[in-house]
Amino acid sequence: MRSSRQIALYQECGAPIVDSIMRGYNGTIFAYGQTGSGKTFTMEGKGAVEDRGVIPNAFSSIFDAISRESQKVYFKQNVPIFIFM
């Protein structure tokens, strides 16, 4: 069984998708696997900052990007988010 840090997993798999989303492309992060294999932990994480999952890290990246580019104008659009477990 291999183990990895949550942030390393996010940087390898999630960050490129979030970067594409911030450039206007569609993106999906899909967790699929056997019951008990760690999908919920991978996506949500736990309470400690170093144990944050893909979802909290993605939202953090999105809000960081928005704050860095505060001079740009963003249009509000309602987007449905589906989380299936």
N, C-alpha and C positions, 0 to 999 in steps of 0.2 A: 504494500500500500504506500503510495507516494503522498507526501503532504507538502503543502505550499502555504505561503502567507497570503492572506486575503488581498492585500494591496498588490502583490506581485501578479496574482491572477487577474485582478482588475486591469492593471497596466498592460498586460499581455493581450487580454481578450476584450475587455469592455471599453477601455480608453479610445482605441481606434474607431469604434462604432460611435461613441459619443462625439468625438471630433468630427466625424462625417455628418452627424446630425446637426451639429452647430454650423456646418457649411451648407445646410439645407437639404441633405439627402435623408431618405428614410433609413431606419435601422431597427433591428430586432435582436434582442438577446434572449435566447430560448434555452431553458434548463430542462433537460430530458434525461431520465434514467430510472433505474430500479428503485423501488421503495426502500428508504433508509440509506440511500447512497450519498446524501449530503446536499441535495439540491436547495433545500430551504436555507441551510447555513450558508451555502455559497452565495445565494441571492440576497439574503437579509442580514446574515452575520449575527453577532451578539452585541452586548452592551459596550464593550471596550472599543476605543477608537481603532486599535490595530486589528480588531475582529469585525470591522464593518464589512458588509457584503457588497455585491455588485450594485444593488439598487442605491444604497446610501452613498457609495463612492461616485456613482453616475450623477446623482442629483448634486452632490458637492462640486463635481467638475462643471456641470452646467451653470450653476450659480456663480462659480469662480469666473467662468468665461464671460458671463453677462456683466459681472462687475468690472472686469478688465476692459471691456468694450462699452463702457457706459455712455460714450458719445454717439454710439449707433442707435438708430431708432428700431425698436422691435414692435411688431404688431401682435396683438393678443389674438390667440386662436385656441378654441377649446379642442382638446385632443383626448379621446378616450384612452385610458390605460387599462389593459386587462392583465391581471395576474392570476394565472391558473395554477392551482396546487393539487 
